Amino acid sequence: MGSSWINSQVNNSKHPIRVLAPIEFFSLSKIPKRSTVEGYKLNKKGEVVSVDILNYVAEHLMPANNTAKIAVDLIYNNSVNKDFSLIKDNYVQGQLLKTDDNDVNDKNIGQGSFKSQFPNEFWDMDKPNVWIRYLLGNPNIDLNAYIMYKDGKIMTIAESLGLPFN
């Protein structure tokens, strides 16, 4: 029963595993939430219609599927108290530009698609930080274009990681 509940989060954006990730970052982009694309697709009658598309996605930095698997592994290995910080420190979500999301998922950029996996370097870090998915998945993503609240102040993601401003 428990495994089916955990697996049910895959296609359910309102599942507790997905919605309980704290919202911790936002885009500074001025692009509107939606854009209308003319002549984008055909309706059932074969007529060309315009479509509203989202310009942002609610992105889980540590994919929900991975988080669920890690949580089960921690329980199975009786290491929740010792290793839960991996989830606590990395399972967050925020507003990501759809173009940046596409880039992280593009197998032809950086080290390959990190849509549902982590780079090997993540597991080799003393204190794993999931932003490495974005740094290695597409080093062209501007982490100065996203902000978060950390240590009592608002800062860019790049600043929170100790990276220089471009």
Secondary structure as the mmCIF struct_conf table of DSSP 4:
data_model
#
loop_
_struct_conf.conf_type_id
_struct_conf.id
_struct_conf.beg_label_comp_id
_struct_conf.beg_label_asym_id
_struct_conf.beg_label_seq_id
_struct_conf.end_label_comp_id
_struct_conf.end_label_asym_id
_struct_conf.end_label_seq_id
HELX_RH_AL_P HELX_RH_AL_P1 GLY A 2 ASN A 7
TURN_TY1_P TURN_TY1_P1 SER A 8 ASN A 11
TURN_TY1_P TURN_TY1_P2 SER A 13 LYS A 14
BEND BEND1 HIS A 15 HIS A 15
HELX_RH_AL_P HELX_RH_AL_P2 PRO A 16 VAL A 19
TURN_TY1_P TURN_TY1_P3 LEU A 20 LEU A 20
BEND BEND2 ALA A 21 ALA A 21
STRN STRN1 ILE A 23 SER A 27
BEND BEND3 LYS A 33 LYS A 33
STRN STRN2 ARG A 34 LEU A 42
TURN_TY1_P TURN_TY1_P4 LYS A 44 LYS A 45
BEND BEND4 GLY A 46 GLY A 46
STRN STRN3 VAL A 48 LEU A 54
BEND BEND5 ASN A 55 ASN A 55
STRN STRN4 TYR A 56 HIS A 60
BEND BEND6 LEU A 61 MET A 62
HELX_RH_AL_P HELX_RH_AL_P3 ALA A 64 TYR A 76
TURN_TY1_P TURN_TY1_P5 ASN A 77 ASN A 78
HELX_RH_AL_P HELX_RH_AL_P4 VAL A 80 ASP A 83
TURN_TY1_P TURN_TY1_P6 PHE A 84 PHE A 84
HELX_RH_AL_P HELX_RH_AL_P5 SER A 85 ASN A 90
STRN STRN5 GLN A 93 LEU A 97
HELX_RH_AL_P HELX_RH_AL_P6 LYS A 98 ASN A 105
TURN_TY1_P TURN_TY1_P7 LYS A 107 ASN A 108
BEND BEND7 ILE A 109 ILE A 109
TURN_TY1_P TURN_TY1_P8 GLY A 110 GLN A 111
BEND BEND8 GLY A 112 GLY A 112
BEND BEND9 LYS A 115 SER A 116
HELX_RH_AL_P HELX_RH_AL_P7 ASN A 120 ASP A 124
BEND BEND10 MET A 125 LYS A 127
TURN_TY1_P TURN_TY1_P9 VAL A 130 TRP A 131
HELX_RH_AL_P HELX_RH_AL_P8 ILE A 132 GLY A 137
TURN_TY1_P TURN_TY1_P10 PRO A 139 ASN A 140
BEND BEND11 ILE A 141 ILE A 141
HELX_RH_3T_P HELX_RH_3T_P1 LEU A 143 ALA A 145
STRN STRN6 TYR A 146 LYS A 150
TURN_TY1_P TURN_TY1_P11 ASP A 151 GLY A 152
STRN STRN7 LYS A 153 THR A 156
HELX_RH_AL_P HELX_RH_AL_P9 ILE A 157 SER A 160
TURN_TY1_P TURN_TY1_P12 LEU A 161 GLY A 162
HELX_LH_PP_P HELX_LH_PP_P1 LEU A 163 PHE A 165
#
